[in-house]
Amino acid sequence: MNKHSLLFTLILSAGILSPLTSQAHPAVENSDAKALGTSPRWLTTKVYIEGAPEIDVKDTYPGVVGISAWDPERNRYEFFYADTGLSKYDNGGGGYFMVTGDKKSHILIPDNGPTRTIVRQLETLNTQEFTYSREVPRDMIDANPLVRIHVVHAPYTGSVTTTPTH
C-alpha cells in the first residue's frame, strides 16, 4: 500500500512540476466568448483580404455582410440583410454555433442550406468588436483560388428592424 501511495505521489508531483506550455495555445487576444451576447445584433463594418487591411471589399463579398444576431444562452445565430432586415435563414443563415474552448475557432452549424459546417478563425471578440477570418474563393467565384478574408463587426445601433425566425 505504501508503495502505491509513494508511486502516486511521485506521478502527481511530476505532473504538477512539469509545465504543459508546449501543448498549450494562447487564446485570442481580447477574446471573450460571451461577448457575442453583449450586443443583441452585430453589423459587418468591413471586409478585407489578408495583407490588405486598408482596402474594404464588402461589395465583393456580400454573402458575409449583414446584421447578425447571437444567442449564447441557446447557442443559436441568425443572419439578416443590413438594408431590409430580412432573414437569411432559409439560405443557411441560421442555426447553432459554438466557440471552441481555446477561443481560436467559431463554428457555425446551419439548420438549412448546402453547407453543413463553417469553421471561422476568431481574430477579435470583445464587447466592441467581433472579427473572424476564413478562406473563401476570391470574389466568391468557385473557380478562383482561395483567399483569407477578415470580416469585422461592431454592435449594431441602426434603425433596421430584424425579427428572428427561430
N, C-alpha and C positions, 0 to 999 in steps of 0.2 A: 504494500500500500504506500509506504513512504517513497519507494522507488518511482511509482506512478505520479505521486504528488510533486516530487522533485523534477521529473521529466516535464510535467505540465507547466510548472513554474518557469522552467528554462525556456520552453517554447513560447509561453506568454511574454516573458521578458524580451526575448529576441524579437517578437512581433512588435512590441511597444517601442523598443530602441531602434529598430530598423525603419527608417523613413520610407514611405511609399511614393515619394515625389517623382520617381522615374516613371511611375504609372499614372500619375495624376495629370490632368489637363487643366490649364487655367480657365476659369469661367469668363464669359463675355464681359468686358468692362462695362460698368453701369447697367448690368443686367438684373432685372427683377421680373420673374415670370408672372407675378401677379400684376405687374404694371399694365398689362393689356386691359385689365378691368378698371383701371383708374380713369379711363375715359369711356363713355358708352359707345363712342364711334371715333374712328381714326380716318384721316384723309390722306391720300397719296399726294405728297407735295413735290416730289422729284423722283425721276428715274435716271440713272446714269450707268454707262458701261464702265466696267472696272478699268482703272487707269485714266479715266477722263471725267472726274467728278464735277468739273466746271461746265460740262455740256449736259443740259437737261433733254432727255429723249422720250419724255412722256408720250408725245404724239406718235412715236414709232412703236410703242408697246402699250396700246390702250387696254389690252387684256388684264394688265396688272394695276391699272389705275382706277380709283374709285374711293368709295367710303366703305370701311369695313367695321363690322360690329363683332365684339368678342365677349363671350360669357364664360369667364373662368370657373364659375360655380358648376356649370354643366359641361364645360369643355366644348362649347358649340361656337361656330362662327357663321357669318353670312356677309356676302359682299353685295354692294349696291352701286348703280351708276351715279356718278357725282352730279350730273346735270339734271337727272329726273328723279332720283331716289328709288327707282325701280330695282327690284331684286335680281341678282344674277344666279339665284338658287338653282333654277332648272338647268343651267349650263355648268354645273359643278361649283357654283359659288356659295355653297353652304354645306355644313357637315360638322364633323368633330375635329378637334385639334389637340395637340399636346406640345409641350416644351420639354425637351429631354433634361434629365437630371443634371447633366453637365452644362446646361444652358447654352449649348452650341447649336442646336437644331430646333426648328419649329416645323412640326409635321402636320399636314392637313390630310384629312380623310374625307373627301367629298361624298355626300349622300347620292348624288347623281352625276352624270357626265361620263366621258370616256376615260378620264384619268382617275385611278383609284387612290393613289397616294402621292403627295407632293412634299418633298423634303427641302426646306429652305434653311440656309445658314443664318443664324442670328448675328447681326453686327452690333446693334444697339437696341436695348429695350429698357426704358425707364418711363417715368411719368410724362416726359416731354417729347420723346422720340421713340419710334419703333422702326428700325431699319433691318431689312433682311437682304440676302443676296441669293441668287440661284442661276444656274446655267439654262439658257434658252437659245433657240436658233436666232441668229442675228436677224433683226427686223421681224421676228416671229414668222419667218418663212422656213418651212420644214427642211428644204434642200440646202439652206445656208449653214455654215459652220456655227458651232456653239460659242456663245459669249456669256460672260458673267455680268448680270445686271444687278444693280443695287437699287432697292425700292425704299424710299424714305417716306415716313408718315408722321403726322402731328395730330394731336387731339382735334377733332372736328368741332368747329364753333359756328358753322354756317347755318343757313335757314332751310336747306333742303331736308324734307321730312323723309325718313325711312321707316318702313314697317316690317319687322321680322315676319317671315312666313312660317318658321318652325322654331 
